[in-house]
């Protein structure tokens, strides 16, 4: 893409995005720089693993960056912004993936810079992220196009209103963990019903992989109905889920994550 990115923060989300960009050959390693608050070992790991640059002490990389990715915990955003704001230029877009921290709040700390908020998930590592994005009025049409192109390279992108990002966080940002938890529960249930640990994991993995592929092709409810014969085994399992308020549990799960996103935004002003 012939651009430069600086990742401020070097945790799992930053690594997943870096891995995706390099693996998809959208970015060259030398076009990506990383920095964080204090963990030099982590920076050296990313440099050794992916060939990316470590931001120098003078932080000159920030002045040349097309995008600066804020990829730290919400509580660390203020300190991060105070450490970089004097190095920013007007052509740089600040892209925050910190849950709950508003565009307005970021601009209060750095001024009227182009600011976008994105909520990807760690499936960016394999180019399968589900990402929601919103941006300020200061992000030009060209910058919007480039950002969408950048995010699309690591998965699907949905442009939303900023307030909707809380829901995106509850569904897509946190969603992979719910699915992994469900996979754990299915594996444990399979073992309890007589399968070995290895066979249970193999069957659960393939079941999820196949279902995920089918979800891309047909309506969710129709897929469920096609699998469910009246009074059959699938119907018995689904009836158990319904009797135990499965949909209510999922709703509470997503809503709790979305509400927590709102709380995080209020904690940082």
C-alpha positions in Angstrom: 0.0 0.0 0.0 3.1 2.2 0.1 2.4 3.8 3.5 3.7 3.8 7.0 2.0 2.7 10.2 3.1 3.1 13.8 1.6 0.8 16.4 1.4 2.4 19.8 0.9 -0.6 22.0 2.2 -4.1 21.2 -0.3 -6.5 22.7 -2.4 -9.3 21.1 -4.5 -7.0 19.0 -1.6 -5.1 17.5 0.3 -8.4 16.8 -2.8 -9.9 15.1 -3.2 -6.9 12.8 0.6 -6.8 12.0 0.6 -10.6 11.3 -2.4 -10.2 9.0 -1.0 -7.2 7.1 2.3 -8.9 6.5 0.9 -12.3 5.7 -1.5 -10.8 3.2 1.4 -8.8 1.7 -0.5 -5.6 2.2 2.3 -4.0 4.2 6.0 -4.7 4.2 7.6 -5.2 7.6 9.8 -2.2 7.2 6.7 0.0 6.7 5.5 -0.9 10.2 7.0 0.4 13.5 6.0 -0.5 17.0 6.4 1.2 20.4 4.9 0.7 23.9 5.0 2.1 27.4 7.8 0.0 28.9 8.0 -3.6 27.6 11.2 -3.6 25.5 11.2 -7.4 25.4 7.8 -7.4 23.7 9.0 -5.0 21.1 12.1 -7.0 20.4 9.9 -10.1 20.0 7.7 -8.4 17.4 10.8 -7.1 15.6 12.4 -10.6 15.5 9.2 -12.4 14.6 7.9 -10.1 11.9 10.8 -7.8 10.9 9.0 -4.6 12.0 10.9 -1.6 13.3 11.1 -0.5 16.9 10.4 3.3 17.2 13.6 5.2 18.1 14.0 7.3 21.2 13.3 10.5 19.3 10.1 9.0 17.9 10.8 10.4 14.4 8.7 7.6 12.8 5.6 9.3 14.1 6.1 12.3 11.8 6.2 10.1 8.7 3.3 7.9 9.6 0.1 7.7 7.5 -1.7 5.9 10.3 -1.0 5.7 14.1 -2.7 2.7 15.6 -3.6 3.2 19.3 -3.6 -0.4 20.5 -3.4 -0.3 24.2 -5.8 -0.8 27.1 -8.2 2.1 27.5 -6.7 3.2 30.8 -3.3 3.7 29.1 -4.6 5.9 26.2 -4.1 9.3 28.0 -0.4 8.6 28.8 0.1 7.3 25.3 -1.4 10.4 23.7 0.6 12.7 25.9 3.8 11.0 24.8 3.1 11.3 21.0 1.0 14.4 20.4 4.0 16.7 19.9 5.3 14.4 17.1 2.1 14.3 15.1 1.5 15.9 11.7 -1.7 17.0 10.1 -1.6 14.2 7.5 -1.6 11.4 10.0 -4.8 9.5 10.9 -5.0 8.3 14.5 -6.8 4.9 14.5 -7.9 3.8 18.0 -8.8 0.2 18.8 -9.1 0.9 22.5 -12.6 -0.1 23.6 -14.9 2.6 24.6 -12.6 5.6 24.2 -14.4 8.2 22.1 -13.2 10.2 19.1 -14.1 13.4 21.0 -12.0 12.3 24.0 -9.0 11.6 21.8 -9.3 14.9 20.1 -9.4 16.7 23.4 -5.9 15.4 24.0 -4.4 15.9 20.5 -6.6 18.6 18.8 -8.4 18.4 15.5 -6.5 15.6 14.0 -8.2 13.0 11.8 -9.3 10.3 14.2 -11.0 7.0 13.6 -12.1 4.3 15.9 -12.0 0.7 14.8 -13.1 -2.5 16.6 -11.4 -5.5 14.9 -10.9 -8.9 16.5 -7.9 -11.2 16.8 -9.0 -13.2 13.7 -7.2 -10.4 11.9 -4.2 -12.7 12.3 -5.6 -15.0 9.6 -7.4 -12.3 7.6 -10.8 -13.1 9.0 -11.5 -10.2 11.4 -15.0 -8.7 11.7 -14.2 -5.0 12.0 -16.5 -2.0 12.7 -15.1 1.4 12.0 -16.3 5.0 12.5 -14.4 8.3 11.9 -14.4 12.0 12.6 -15.3 14.7 10.2 -11.6 15.5 9.9 -10.9 12.2 8.1 -10.8 13.0 4.4 -12.5 10.8 1.8 -9.1 9.7 0.6 -8.1 8.8 4.1 -11.4 6.9 4.6 -10.7 4.9 1.5 -7.2 4.1 2.5 -8.3 3.0 6.0 -11.1 0.8 4.7 -8.6 -0.8 2.3 -6.2 -1.3 5.2 -8.8 -2.9 7.4 -10.4 -4.9 4.6 -7.1 -6.6 4.1 -7.5 -8.4 7.4 -11.2 -9.2 7.1 -14.6 -7.8 6.6 -15.3 -4.1 7.4 -18.6 -2.5 8.4 -18.8 1.3 8.6 -21.0 2.3 11.6 -22.0 5.4 13.6 -19.6 5.8 16.5 -22.2 5.1 19.1 -22.8 1.7 17.5 -19.2 0.6 18.2 -20.3 -0.5 21.7 -22.5 -3.1 20.0 -19.8 -4.0 17.6 -17.5 -4.5 20.6 -20.0 -6.8 22.2 -20.6 -8.9 19.1 -17.4 -8.8 17.0 -14.7 -7.5 19.2 -15.4 -9.9 22.1 -17.2 -12.5 20.0 -14.4 -14.9 19.2 -14.0 -15.6 22.9 -17.6 -16.6 23.2 -17.2 -19.0 20.4 -14.0 -20.5 21.9 -15.8 -20.8 25.2 -18.7 -22.6 23.5 -16.1 -24.9 21.8 -14.6 -25.7 25.2 -18.0 -26.5 26.6 -18.9 -28.8 23.6 -15.5 -30.6 24.0 -16.2 -31.2 27.7 -19.7 -32.5 26.9 -18.3 -34.8 24.2 -15.8 -36.2 26.7 -18.5 -36.7 29.3 -20.4 -38.7 26.7 -17.6 -41.1 26.1 -15.2 -39.5 23.5 -11.5 -39.2 24.0 -10.1 -35.7 24.5 -8.3 -35.9 21.1 -11.4 -37.1 19.2 -13.6 -34.5 20.9 -11.4 -31.6 19.9 -11.0 -32.9 16.4 -14.8 -33.2 15.9 -15.5 -29.9 17.5 -12.9 -28.1 15.4 -14.3 -29.5 12.2 -17.9 -28.9 13.2 -17.2 -25.2 13.8 -15.1 -24.9 10.6 -17.9 -26.4 8.5 -20.7 -24.4 10.1 -18.7 -21.2 9.7 -18.3 -21.8 6.0 -22.1 -22.5 5.7 -22.9 -19.3 7.5 -21.3 -17.4 4.6 -23.7 -19.0 2.1 -27.2 -19.1 3.6 -29.6 -17.5 6.2 -28.8 -18.5 9.7 -32.4 -19.6 10.7 -32.8 -21.5 7.4 -29.5 -23.4 8.1 -30.7 -24.4 11.6 -34.1 -25.5 10.2 -32.5 -27.7 7.5 -30.4 -29.6 10.1 -33.4 -30.0 12.5 -35.7 -32.9 11.8 -38.9 -33.1 13.9 -38.4 -35.1 17.1 -34.8 -35.9 16.0 -31.5 -35.6 17.8 -30.9 -32.0 16.8 -34.3 -31.0 17.9 -33.7 -32.6 21.3 -30.5 -30.6 21.7 -32.0 -27.3 20.6 -35.0 -27.8 22.9 -32.6 -28.1 25.8 -30.9 -24.9 24.8 -34.3 -23.1 24.5 -35.5 -24.5 27.9 -32.3 -23.1 29.5 -32.9 -19.6 27.9 -29.9 -19.9 25.6 -30.9 -16.8 23.6 -31.4 -14.7 26.8 -27.9 -15.8 27.9 -26.4 -14.8 24.6 -28.2 -11.4 24.8 -26.9 -10.8 28.3 -23.4 -11.8 27.2 -23.3 -9.3 24.3 -25.1 -6.6 26.3 -22.7 -6.9 29.2 -19.7 -6.5 26.9 -21.3 -3.5 25.2 -22.1 -1.9 28.5 -18.6 -2.4 29.7 -17.4 -0.6 26.6 -19.5 2.3 27.5 -18.1 2.3 31.1 -14.6 2.3 29.8 -15.3 5.4 27.8 -16.6 7.2 30.8 -13.5 6.2 32.8 -11.3 8.0 30.4 -12.1 11.7 29.6 
